[in-house]
């Protein structure tokens, strides 16, 4: 399982487009080196990251709905996972195409009973 944002967000990931669909494309050689032939992407459809009113009990910072299990619009790739605003569909297609070219299958984690 791979979370699009979490897989490459940290600066140590060494990608030019951290936390994005294109960041995953940049990590394909790493996935191949590990012998990966399939990835399951945690929810990639548009969801509301700010739906919760929960706060960190130590810092009092507002917590976000990070994982995406409350889809707002199925079959619309999460725009915030694109490196360029409004380019989610194109970048998602590029990611899937390049993973397939590398011999890596792509599964999507979809939970239809978890909606916003």
LINFEN-V600122 format. One record per backbone hydrogen bond with DSSP energy under -1.0 kcal/mol. CO is the residue of the C=O (numbers start at 1). NH is the residue of the N-H. E is the energy in kcal/mol with one decimal. If there is no record, write none. Layout:
BEGIN
co: (CO/CO)
nh: (NH/NH)
e: (E/E)
END
This chain:
BEGIN
co: (2/3/5/10/11/17/20/21/22/25/27/28/29/30/31/32/37/39/40/41/44/46/46/48/49/54/56/61/64/71/73/76/78/79/81/84/87/88/89/90/91/92/93/94/95/96/97/98/99/100/105/107/111/114)
nh: (42/7/9/13/14/20/24/25/26/28/31/32/33/34/36/35/105/107/2/109/78/72/73/51/65/63/60/56/66/116/76/46/81/82/21/87/91/92/93/94/95/96/97/98/99/100/101/102/104/103/39/41/114/71)
e: (-2.9/-2.6/-1.3/-2.2/-1.4/-1.1/-1.4/-1.5/-2.0/-1.5/-2.3/-2.7/-2.3/-1.6/-2.4/-1.4/-2.7/-2.8/-2.9/-2.7/-3.6/-3.3/-1.6/-1.1/-2.6/-2.7/-2.4/-2.9/-1.5/-2.3/-1.4/-2.5/-1.4/-1.9/-2.4/-2.1/-2.5/-2.7/-2.3/-2.3/-2.5/-2.5/-2.8/-2.8/-2.4/-2.5/-2.5/-1.4/-2.9/-1.9/-2.4/-3.1/-1.5/-1.3)
END
